Amino acid sequence: MTQAAIRAAFRGQAEACRSLGSPFTAALCEMLADALWPGGGAVADRVLGWQGDPTGRGDSLPLRLCGALHALVLRETDPALAAAWQARQPDPAVVLAALSRHEAEILAWLDSPPQTNEVARAAAVIGAARFLAARLPLPLRVLELGASAGLNLNFARYYLLPGPDAPLPADAVRLTPDWSGTLPDAPLRVAETRGVDLRPVDARRDGLRLMAYCWADQTERMQRLRAALAVARAHPPQVDAGDAGVWLAHRLAIAAPGRLTLVFHTIAAQYFPPATRQQVAAALTRAAAVAGPRAPLAHFAMEADGGTGAALRLSLWDGSCEAWDLGRADFHGRWIDWRPRRV
């Protein structure tokens, strides 16, 4: 990969961060695009000599480096860097000095892809689960693909609100998207939850990794993540390590009479290899063929489709088949346009 392409990846990531409400991370990416030069240290040489795809469609190199720097701030190991983050001023001299002082740690962060667990996406999952509950009031068996730390498996413990003023515990996970349309309100009963991820994060021990990839100037997002990590410590999600296609075929082969099985994924399918996507589709097709009123199956997807934000799509098999386009949502859950229509 050429240096020009790598610098372009940083600038492209800056545009994405700015559009998603993080001007500080955007400025940091733009600064790094200009400030890194060959011979400027092991980190600069590693970044500028990157052999894979540095963009968000591939290795997400800019976010790897930004996450490494944010981890230093969260761990309070570099006061100068922390002061720059607090002031929302990514000073080149301060950042380059940090790259040099913490070379080994940053290089280790560059070895692994970013891993996030966007809690605000749980608002769309809650909407879909309530929509289903209004039709089939059965306890839910929930299976999440690409679950990361499994924070969204705890969606039934979160509070989906039209505004921030309702009296709740101080440590509650509040989900307050700009919601358009009628908010579903059927009560939820969740009997069991389980997820899968290629690289599961243990929310009880490795919350730092998730927080490092949460953009520093998005304070509400960070507060929500901290609250969700606290919930996960009290109610640990079960997330298996493995390929989503193989795992789903195994889980759906286990009968769940008297329960509605809900398979869901949020901004994850685009990262699955083609073979995994095919296995997921095949597993759903097999399970749908034997689903009935006593053991129905649903599939909810919040995924990019080339339009504004993500498409919200739901299918239900209970002896017959129904499918809905539920509307659209911001990738980070800041807004949800809820417009259910049968397709």
Secondary structure, DSSP 8 states (H G I E B T S, - for coil): --HHHHHHHHHHHHHHHHHTT-HHHHHHHHHHHHH--TTS-HHHHHHHT--S--STTTT-HHHHHHHHHHHHHHTT--HHHHHHHHHT---HHHHHHHHHHTHHHHHHHHTS------GGGHHHHHHHHHHHHTT----EEEEEES-TT-GGGGGGGSEE-SSTTS---TT--EE--EEES--------EEEEEEEESS---TTT-HHHHHHTS-TT-HHHHHHHHHHHHHHHHS---EEES-HHHHHHHHHTS--TTSEEEEEEES-GGGS-HHHHHHHHHHHHHHHHH-BTTB-EEEEEEEE-SSSSEEEEEEEESSSEEEEEEEEE-TTSSEEEEEEEE-
